[in-house]
Amino acid sequence: MEFINVNSAIDTRIALIQLNRPNELNALNLQLMSELRDALKELDKDDNVHVIIITGNEKAFAAGADIKQMAGKTTIDMWKMDQFSTWEQIRKTKKPLIAAVSGFALGGGCELAMTCDLVVASETAKFGQPEINIGVMPGAGGTQRLTKAIGKVRAMEMVLTGKFISAQEALDYGLINKVVPVELYLEAAVSLAKKISSMSPIAVQLAKEAVNRSFETHLDQGLILERKNFYLAFASEDQKEGMQAFIEKRKAVFKGK
Ligand code: CAA
């Protein structure tokens, strides 16, 4: 059984991955996460793809890790299963990831959206870390990324009470980029992807790495990586083209070289 669909023809340079376990509200079981990791690895290598959108369906982006798959497990089972190594690999995707969220983005679903680089949501989206309701806590970055995105007291309330927030609240808190009517959320994600995919893919990937580094390191080290990546961009033809086009007052044509 395949739990994800990959559509690389959604638009030039944009690939769409759709999570596809609708009967389980796209609960993220091991198989789905492995398929997602493999698809991202392939798309990351494909020069024709500049931006990747991850979406679910109208009712659910993903309602979290698969509770039925975990319910009877012991600590040692969970340790051997090592489900989070898959997440680590997903996190290393070099190309920008946009989450197009409608409906539930809960637990691992919220964490997956936060692992993406940009999040577009429909008005019906609900974000939450409800693991506390089932006697556990977030395990795929929720306590860290949520706190950095929306601040300690809001994150604490969501994590300790399991409270859901609406798309509008998520926008107000700085968790997501955009809220649109439900019929437009995918279109809005594609439009954002199109804008990014018109840029130099080299500069985009260097910039993504540098922004993400700010979550992982002290300012000094982050600034060192930023500077190195900035200099590295000067090794590309795209940098010469981009700056020359500016001087000549014309639109740059980037080649990813
Ligand atoms: N795991 C497994 N199955 C799930 C699931 C999950 N996380 N979420 C929903 N489902 C299944 C339900 O069991 C149900 O299946 P059946 O029809 O076979 O009973 C089906 O999806 C539809 O769900 P509901 O009938 O519950 O739908 P609803 O509209 O009444 O409620 C909901 C929706 C509020 C999202 C509710 O399904 C829910 O609370 N889901 C669990 C959310 C959750 O706790 N997520 C955190 C998981 S742990 C985690 O993610 C750890 C981590 O950090 C990695």
Boltz pocket constraint, residues with backbone or C-beta under 6 A from the ligand:
constraints:
  - pocket:
      binder: B
      contacts: [[A, 22], [A, 23], [A, 24], [A, 25], [A, 27], [A, 28], [A, 63], [A, 64], [A, 65], [A, 66], [A, 67], [A, 68], [A, 69], [A, 104], [A, 106], [A, 107], [A, 108], [A, 109], [A, 111], [A, 130], [A, 131], [A, 133], [A, 134], [A, 137], [A, 138], [A, 139], [A, 140], [A, 142]]
      max_distance: 6.0
